[in-house]
Amino acid sequence: MKDIRIVFMGTPDFAVASLDALVKTGFNVVAVVTAPDKPAGRGMKLNQSAVKKYALDNNLHILQPEKLKNPEFITSLKSLNADLQIVVAFRMLPEIVWSMPPMGTINVHGSLLPNYRGAAPINWAVINGEKETGVTTFKLKHEIDTGDILLQDQMLIGENESATEIHDRMKTIGANLLVKTIRGLLEDSIVEQPQQIDQSVPKHAPKIFTKDCEINWNNTVSSIHNQIRGLSIFPGAITRLDEKIVKVYKSQKELTHHNQATGSIESDGKTFLKFACIDGFIHITDLQMEGKKRMLVADFLRGYRLTTS
């Protein structure tokens, strides 16, 4: 195998799986580019990204630019003489960066492009009730997530599977696909395919905002259940209980005809807590009230006097 020089760019845990796969496969990772350390927690102690922690543990050269167009960073990047750059869960790159290496820059994206371009592809696939998703490797170009596709790998989405559970499976699938992609490029066995968009409009995956997290009990049981699991564990679907904000992490569906007002609550005060929707009830099974710790519903009801409506 040709000993190519690779620069890896990424920040969160999702990216660590791909970086680890490159290192363990024996690819020559000459540097890692990741986010600057940021103050976090009550003590505002500087927090290192998951990718930086991995790079330190594996003695990899680290770059942490504040701005990707900074002349000093560009000079440092050029001096590495990388043949290929890999981007996994990082920020948008300027052209001067992504066009630098002769083999280009590859991105690992958590969807089957062209669907779910954007910042939160896993979340939106689940929120929208998709039965499958996947990973795409593609070459970066000007418009975000629009470059030519290299390889794709599909994965099924379980009916009750959360975005976090899919994330944890997908990071391994993505890491394996990345290794396969690089090998294919070196063997010249991959034909780049432009993203084909049929007559329908591609589904998008924009950044998640607070409004996307708020549960509307006038929706269907299925759509609310999908919203809850699509936002679990982070940032979490939210509702109100006795005027206090509650994050809902897990739910169960009950499809039934009823005469309850949507949003009304039923509970035996011991084992179940459910909200009325237009075509049934959502049972909340795992939740966290503001200022409290996360707990199962039975534990929550044991210590909370509920005012049902």
N, C-alpha and C positions, 0 to 999 in steps of 0.2 A: 504494500500500500504506500502511495506517495506520502512523504512526510510534509504535509501542508501546515502552514502556520495559521492558527485560528485565534481570533479575538472574540470572546463571549461577552454579551451584554444582557444583564437581567438584574432583577431586584428581589422578588419574593420567593417563598418556598417552592412555588410551582416551577420556577426557573432552575432551582437547585437540582432537581431530578435530571434535567437535560445536561447541565454542566457535569454532574457526577457520571452520567453515561459517557460523555466525551472523554473524561479523564480515565475512567476504567477501561474504555475501549482502546486507549493508548494514543489518542489524537494529541497533537502538540498544541495545547492551549497556552499561548504566549502571554496573554493578559486577560483580565476580567474587568469590565466596566460596570459599575453599579452606582446606586444613589449615594449621595453624601450622608454621613451619619446625622441623625436628627434627634433633638431632645424629646424625651417621652417619659410618661409616668409622673408621679407626684414630685419626685426629686429632679425631674427634667434632666435625667442622666442621658448622655448621648447613646442612641440606639443604633446598632449596626444592622444592615440588611441581612437577610438570610443568605444571600449570595456572597456577601463579604465574609460572613462567618465561615462559610464553606471554603472560600478562597484562602483565608488565613490558615485554616486547618490543613490545607493541602499545598501550602507554600506557593500559591499562584500570585503573579504580579497583579496589583490592583490599581485601577484609576477611578477616581470619584469626582468627576467634573460637576461644578454647579451649573454651568452652561455648556451645551454641546458644541457651540460655535466659538468657544473660547480659543484664541490662537495658541495658547500654551497646550491645551488639550489636543488640538488638531496636530500640532507638531509632535507631541508624544505618541499619538496614534499612528502617524505616518512612520515614525522611527521604528515601529514594531514590524513593519514590512509584512503585514498579514496577507495571506492568500484569500482568506474567507472570514467573514464576520457572521456571527450567529446572534439573533435577538430573540429572547424569550421573556415576555412580560416586562417590558422596559418602556421607556417613553418614546415619543415620536422622534425619529432621527432626521436631521437636516441632510440635504443631498450631498454636501461635502463629506459627510461621514459615511452614508450608506453606499455611495458610489466609489469609495476609496479602494477596496481590494479588487484585484483582477477577477476573482471568481464571484464577486458580488457579495450581497448580504442576504442571508436567509432568515426568515421569521417563522416561528412555530406558533400557530394560532389555534385557539380552542374551539373551532367550529369547522363545518364543512363549507368552506367558501364556495360561492360568493355570499351565502347566507350568514347572518350574524357577524358582519363586520363591526368592529367597534370595541369598546373597553370592557364589556361584560357579557361575552358570548355564552358562557355556561349558565349564568343567571337567567338570561332571557330565553334560552332554549327550554329551560325547565318551566319558567313562568308561562310560556306560550303552550305548554303541554306537549312538546315534541316527544316522540317515541325513540328517536335516535339522534345522535350528534356525532362528533368526531374531531379529528385533528388534521390540520393542513400545514404543510411546509410550502413556502412560496418565496419568490425573489422580491425584495423590496423595490418600490418605485415611488413616484411622487405622491399619488393619492393613497391614503391610508387603507391597508388591507386589500389592495386591488392588483397586486403583482401576479405574474405568471405562476400557476400552480406547479409544484414539483411532485409531491406525493400526498395522498390522503389515506386516513384509516378511520373506519366507522366504529361506533360503539353504541350499544343500546342504553336507553334510559329507563330505569325501573319505575313502576307506577308510583311508588312512595319514596323514591330515592331523592336525597337532597342535593343541592348544588355543591355543598362541601364534599359529599361522598363521591360525586361525579368528578369534581376537581382532583380528589386524591387518586382516583383511577386514571384519570386523563393525563396527569403529569407523567406517569410511567409510560402510557401509550405514546405520548408525545416525545418522550426521551428516546424510545426505541425507534420511532419514525424518523427522528432527526439523524440518528446514527445510520439508518438505512438510506436516508437522503444523501448524506455526505458520501457514503460508499458508492451510491449510484452515480453521483456527479463525477467522482474520481474514475469510475469505470466507463463513464460516458454512456450510461444505459438509461438515463432519464431524459424524456422529451418534455420540455417546458410547455405547459398548456395555458393559453390565455383564459381568464375567467369568463365562462359563458353564462350570460343572463338571459333566461327565456322571457316569455311575454309577461310573466308575473313579476311583481316588484320584490326584490330580495328583502328578507327579514333583517332588521338591524339590531345592534346590541349597544346602545348608548350607555354612558355612565349612569349608574343608579343614583337617584336623588330621593329625598325624604318622601316626596309625593308618591313615588313608586312603591314605597314600603307601607303606606297606609292602607289598611284593609277596608274595603267597601262591602258591607254586609248585604248590599242590594245585588251583588253579583251571585253567580252560581256556586254551588258547593265545589265543583271541580276546579273552577278558575281560582277560587280562594285557596284551596288546597295546593294548587300549583304555585301560586304566589308565595305561600308560606314556605314550601320546600325549596323554591327557587331563590329565596333570600336567606335561607338557613345555611350556615350559622351567622354569616355576616353579609349584609348589615342587619338583617332580621326584619320580618314583617311586624308591623306595630298596630295596636288597637288601644282602646281605653277601657278601663275597668274601674268603676267608681271614681271617674275623673283622673285616674292615674294611668300613665303610659305603660303598656305591657308589650314586651317583645314575645312573639310566638315562634317557637322553633320547630314544633312538630304538631301535626294534626291528624285526625281521622275523619273520613267522610260518612255522613248518614243521609242518604237520599230518601226523602219521604215527603208526602203532602202534609201541610200543617196550616194552622191559622194564626201562627205567631207573627208579630211584627218583626221585620228584618232587623237584626242587631240586638234583639232581646236575648236574655240569658236564661238558661235552665241549668240547675245543678242540684245534686242531693247533699251538697256540702261536705261530701266525703271522698267520692271516687270519680265524679265526672263534672265537667264544665263545658257547656256547649252554647254556641251562638246560632241564632236562626238566620238562614239565607233564603233566597227566593225559592229554592227547590229542595230544602232540607236543612241539615244542621252541620256545623263544623265543631267537632270535639277537639278542644285544645288539650294536648297531652304533655307538653313540655314548654315552659314559659319562664319569663323573668320580669317581675314588676320593677319599675324604676326604684333605685336605691336598695334593691334586694338581690340575692343571688339567684342563679338559674336553678329551677327545680321541676320535678315531675308534678303533675296536677294533684295527685293525692297528698303529697307533702305540702304543696301550696295551700290546699283547702284545709288541711289540719291546723294551720297557723293563721288563717285569714278569715275574717267574718265577712261573707259575701252579701252584697245587697243586690238581689236579682231584680230584673225589670221585665 
